[in-house]
Amino acid sequence: MIITAITTKVEKIPLRTPFVTALRRVEDVESVRVIIHTDSCHIGLGSAPATKAITGENLKSIVKSINKSYAPQLIGQTFELQTLLEILHNNAHNSSAKAAVDMALYDLASLQKSQNIVGYLNAKALPIESAITISLNEPQLMAQDSLEAYERGFKILKIKLGGGDGLDVERMIAIRESVPHAKLLVDANQAWRVEESLNIIKSLYPLQIELIEQPVIGSDLKGLQRITQESQIPILADEAVFNLEDAKKVIEMRAADLINIKLMKCGGISKAIEIIEYCDAHGVKCMMGSMIEGPISINLTAQLVMAYHESFAYVDLDSPLLYKKIPTGGGLSFFNNIISLEKEEAYYLYILECADHTFYTGIARDVTQRVEEHNSSPKAAKYTRVRRPVKMLYCEKYRSKSSALKREIEIKKMSRSQKERLISTRGDV
């Protein structure tokens, strides 16, 4: 199997309400979808959001990194996962762009073996429990949002603090009063100073907080170390840890009790596994976090958690729960805090060229049989029955009928020239 092309597309998904932290305000999920094409029906999907405030990357720079740096080195290569990962990660940092391609390579490797990511990593899919985020706002509004989330079935709440107005303790008191039985995780997003952190933590201790995430700026490891040593609440390192070397430093200094891994920070599945296994070896539990991401990357990240579920004390993969419409057919199912894998059933998306040189797009479980039907059976589509013979020019394999249907709708909206460009990614057919 040869990689023939790597394509990108910017996608946008509206959120139910704005996502607000001490660092940014987001109203839509904006991400870059990556497809790795091959000379077969196998493709790999990955995705990366624009999180300039954290990784320094925007949509334009992610697309540029993939198209100008990574694609030229990967296209034409025989598919061998470890070799391709080495080529990819030999490039400059650009962690989100690399994460998207890294994920797509893993997706392709697992699809080639007719497995999902969990199976490819020699594990079984288990439901996981995720926190849901409560955005930074006025104390009473956050208390109200927390109560609404709890009443909708979300029992683990991740509270965004760092308002810079002296009201963070008041926020947490109001929230705890509104949801006395919820598990509360606090994320300061680097907004506090060391002494301020210690004072706030002391005030929050009676509220039974599960953890405090990244109270000070990520580069202040000495400050984080002091807070961890003096805090009665466990401290989680987030922006202090982008890669394995950062994790080693934090653990060696005992600068945090837990490590928050995000694929967009570290560069994808392969780099996350390095951190997970190092933390396991040193008895440090992790959280699997995420940015505000699209369903493709959340799906793959959730499967990684399932494969290494014993390594994680907490999971924060709530992006789809924040969408205006929770997605279906993307590989995951959501019931309150619980994320599960949907049942998989392979389907193919295909493009035919008819005798009159027009294109026909469809989906099928058995693509070879379906092309034969288009050519000779009354079961063929009305469009192809009068335009025989047909030949298949392009196909993509998906893990579910709904995923294939979504792709079919997308391709049917393309112009002829766009379809021709897509077909050309297959290489010689």
Secondary structure, 3 states (H helix, E strand, C coil): CEEEEEEEEEEEEEEEEEEECCCCEEEEEEEEEEEEEECCCCCEEEEEECCHHHHCCCHHHHHHHHHHHHHHHHCCCECCHHHHHHHHCCCCCCHHHHHHHHHHHHHHHHHHCCCCHHHHCCCCCCCEECCEEECCCCHHHHHHHHHHHHHCCCCEEEEECCCCCCCHHHHHHHHHHHCCCCEEEEECCCCCCHHHHHHHHHHHHHHCCCEEECCCCCCCHHHHHHHHHHCCCCEEECCCCCCHHHHHHHHHHCCCCEEEECHHHHCCHHHHHHHHHHHHHCCCCEEECCCCCCHHHHHHHHHHHHHCHHHEEEECCCHHHHECCCCCCCCEEEECCEEEECCCCCEEEEEEECCCCCEEEEEECCHHHHHHHHHHCCCCCHHHHCCCCCEEEEEEEECCHHHHHHHHHHHHCCCHHHHHHHHHCCCCC
